[in-house]
């Protein structure tokens, strides 16, 4: 399971005294544990749910990096981007621009989506194929630019 891989990487980072990886992986494990006990009853997350936690942490890190950069704290922004790089090691490879454009154009053609009124249906179709391998904003912007 993915969480076991993350724990093994934490052990390796601890042995190598890699403070950045230690801090990042500890925060991942804490976030996963928090997600496991949230809700009505405690449960173990599967790999897809752990990836969802990782994606949320990446999004939070990107937002924090942008905020730090806007506030003139580029050193903290760089720290956030370094943590994001560690997190992305455990996520599936992101789609390239060309791959994403091909998926969007194919889904729009297959579904007959042509107007802005079809945006919701088009996003649902595209997101089913993209399956988290691209940022939602990036997908939405691309779909919107292809609709009349």
Buried (B, 14 or more C-beta within 10 A) or exposed (E): EBBEEBBEBBEEBBEEEBEEBBBBBBBBBEBBBEBBEEEEEEEEBEEEBBBBBBBEBBBBBBEBBEEBBEEEBEEBBEBBBBBBEBBBEBBEEBBEEEBBEEBBBEBBEEBEBEEEEBBEEBBEBBBEEBEBBBBEEBBBEBBEEBBE
